[in-house]
Amino acid sequence: MMIALATAPMHAPACSTGNTISFVEKLVLTGLEAQTHSEGSVEAKSNTTDLAPAPMPDMSGVPKGVRPGLAWLYKNDHKPEKDDPYWAMARKQIAPIYDSGSWKNGSPLRLFGGDPKVKKIALTFDDGPAAGYTKRLLEALSSLNVKATFFVVGKMVRKNPDSLKAIVAAGHEIANHSFSHPTLSKLTPDEVLAEYQACTLIIKDTTGKTPRFCRPPGGRHTRDTYRMASSLGLETALWTCDPLDYAMIGQELLLHRLTVGLKPGAVMLLHNGAKDTLLVLRRFVEYARSKGYQFVTMSEMFPPMATKVAVKTNHK
């Protein structure tokens, strides 16, 4: 089992070939790329006409030239929703862990990719559930007979509980992506603990399921955030390929990054509300299967016993 321990402070295009960013990648990241990518087939368009476009983000404080889709790399203004009943309940529950400092004894382990010798791939979708987008995504996954893992945000579950229930009913895995989607590395330990616990509580109340995995919003994390997650019984799961699907990069570049990132044990970071992801999903799944890959959930990629062995042999 491959367990990487290097930190990744923020999202970056992790699916490029080699260690350098191509000319096209540079254009995308600096906001100079022309809108020349295909918008998909007529059939694909007709299947997404009811999806509202993403709202324009606040660009104040963002360097000039950065595309709107990449603005949140420079600012994440989400604050802990401390007035929410789940957040308040969570804070009471984590008080003993915080007050005793026992969270410091948690494991700093985090998972990136699975077995590099087995052609399995895990699709993961962050930031949902999101009503119309989740419905379309579930329909697409069902038509492809693919099971995935959804890293959900607690406050989004509060808005769309039926969507979360639909994800579980379809046989997909649910994971924890915090309650408020803040930058965890900027929070105090008790706030981080409460963020994860509040999300777990609302997931459990809504579906009866207790998540095994968690993922820090934006990939902004420290070793302490891993320890805090571990003290709550959560395993931090990152990714091997982040194609920046939320950054409105266009279908062809997105598909290119996904295919470049395809390898045994790959964990793909995608997003619940990314329209281009819906439009390229079938092409990518069919391509991966033509290469002999099997799509699995995170728990199938990382069986509990294998994770325990990895912790024992790799954790220092």
Backbone hydrogen bonds, N-H to C=O, Kabsch-Sander energy under -0.5 kcal/mol:
donor,donor_aa,acceptor,acceptor_aa,energy
3,I,1,M,-0.6
11,H,218,G,-0.6
14,A,12,A,-1.2
14,A,242,D,-1.2
16,S,13,P,-0.6
26,K,22,S,-2.2
27,L,23,F,-1.9
28,V,24,V,-2.1
29,L,25,E,-2.6
30,T,26,K,-1.8
31,G,27,L,-0.5
31,G,28,V,-1.0
32,L,27,L,-2.3
33,E,27,L,-1.1
36,T,34,A,-2.1
45,K,41,S,-2.4
46,S,42,V,-2.4
47,N,43,E,-1.2
48,T,45,K,-1.8
49,T,46,S,-0.6
51,L,48,T,-1.5
52,A,50,D,-0.6
59,M,57,P,-0.5
62,V,59,M,-2.0
66,V,63,P,-1.5
70,L,67,R,-1.9
71,A,68,P,-1.5
73,L,70,L,-1.5
74,Y,71,A,-1.8
75,K,71,A,-0.8
82,K,80,P,-1.9
84,D,81,E,-1.6
88,A,84,D,-2.3
89,M,85,P,-2.5
90,A,86,Y,-2.5
91,R,87,W,-2.2
92,K,88,A,-1.4
93,Q,89,M,-1.8
94,I,90,A,-2.3
95,A,91,R,-0.6
98,Y,94,I,-2.6
99,D,95,A,-3.4
100,S,96,P,-1.9
101,G,97,I,-0.8
102,S,97,I,-0.8
103,W,97,I,-1.0
104,K,101,G,-1.8
105,N,102,S,-1.9
106,G,103,W,-1.8
111,L,236,T,-2.8
114,G,265,G,-2.6
118,V,115,D,-1.4
120,K,118,V,-2.5
121,I,294,Q,-2.4
122,A,266,A,-2.7
123,L,121,I,-0.5
123,L,296,V,-0.6
124,T,122,A,-0.5
124,T,268,M,-2.1
125,F,149,T,-2.4
126,D,270,L,-2.6
127,D,151,F,-1.1
133,Y,130,A,-1.8
135,K,131,A,-2.4
136,R,132,G,-2.2
137,L,133,Y,-2.6
138,L,134,T,-2.7
139,E,135,K,-2.0
140,A,136,R,-2.3
141,L,137,L,-2.6
142,S,138,L,-2.4
143,S,139,E,-2.2
144,L,140,A,-1.2
145,N,141,L,-0.6
145,N,142,S,-1.0
146,V,141,L,-2.4
149,T,123,L,-2.2
150,F,173,E,-3.1
151,F,125,F,-2.2
151,F,149,T,-0.6
152,V,150,F,-1.0
152,V,175,A,-2.4
153,V,128,G,-2.7
154,G,178,S,-2.1
155,K,179,F,-2.7
156,M,153,V,-0.8
157,V,153,V,-1.9
158,R,154,G,-2.0
159,K,155,K,-1.2
160,N,156,M,-2.1
164,L,160,N,-1.4
165,K,161,P,-2.1
166,A,162,D,-2.0
167,I,163,S,-1.8
168,V,164,L,-2.0
169,A,165,K,-2.7
170,A,166,A,-1.6
171,G,168,V,-1.9
172,H,167,I,-1.9
173,E,148,A,-2.4
175,A,150,F,-3.1
176,N,213,F,-2.8
177,H,152,V,-2.3
184,L,182,P,-1.0
186,K,183,T,-1.9
187,L,184,L,-1.7
191,E,188,T,-0.5
192,V,188,T,-2.3
193,L,189,P,-2.5
194,A,190,D,-2.0
195,E,191,E,-2.4
196,Y,192,V,-2.1
197,Q,193,L,-2.5
198,A,194,A,-2.8
199,C,195,E,-1.5
200,T,196,Y,-2.2
201,L,197,Q,-2.5
202,I,198,A,-2.1
203,I,199,C,-2.1
204,K,200,T,-2.5
205,D,201,L,-2.6
206,T,202,I,-1.8
207,T,203,I,-2.5
208,G,203,I,-0.5
208,G,204,K,-2.1
209,K,203,I,-0.6
214,C,235,E,-2.2
215,R,176,N,-2.0
219,G,216,P,-2.3
220,R,217,P,-1.4
221,H,219,G,-0.8
226,Y,222,T,-1.3
227,R,223,R,-2.0
228,M,224,D,-2.6
229,A,225,T,-2.0
230,S,226,Y,-2.7
231,S,227,R,-2.2
232,L,228,M,-0.7
232,L,229,A,-1.3
233,G,230,S,-1.9
234,L,229,A,-2.5
235,E,212,R,-2.2
236,T,109,L,-0.6
236,T,234,L,-0.5
237,A,214,C,-3.1
238,L,111,L,-3.6
238,L,236,T,-0.5
240,T,267,V,-2.3
241,C,267,V,-1.9
247,A,244,L,-1.6
248,M,245,D,-0.9
251,Q,38,S,-0.8
254,L,250,G,-1.9
255,L,251,Q,-2.8
256,H,252,E,-2.2
257,R,253,L,-2.4
258,L,254,L,-2.2
259,T,255,L,-2.4
260,V,256,H,-2.4
261,G,257,R,-2.0
262,L,259,T,-0.8
265,G,118,V,-0.6
265,G,120,K,-2.0
266,A,120,K,-0.6
266,A,263,K,-2.0
268,M,122,A,-2.9
268,M,266,A,-0.5
269,L,241,C,-2.9
270,L,124,T,-2.4
270,L,268,M,-0.8
272,N,126,D,-2.7
274,A,271,H,-1.4
275,K,273,G,-0.7
278,L,274,A,-1.2
279,L,275,K,-1.6
280,V,276,D,-1.6
281,L,277,T,-1.2
284,F,280,V,-2.4
285,V,281,L,-2.7
286,E,282,R,-2.6
287,Y,283,R,-1.9
288,A,284,F,-2.9
289,R,285,V,-2.5
290,S,286,E,-1.7
291,K,287,Y,-0.9
291,K,288,A,-0.8
292,G,289,R,-1.8
293,Y,288,A,-2.1
294,Q,119,K,-2.1
296,V,121,I,-2.4
301,M,297,T,-2.0
302,F,298,M,-2.6
307,T,303,P,-2.1
308,K,304,P,-2.1
309,V,305,M,-2.1
310,A,306,A,-2.3
311,V,307,T,-2.5
312,K,308,K,-2.1
313,T,309,V,-2.2
314,N,310,A,-2.6
315,H,311,V,-1.8
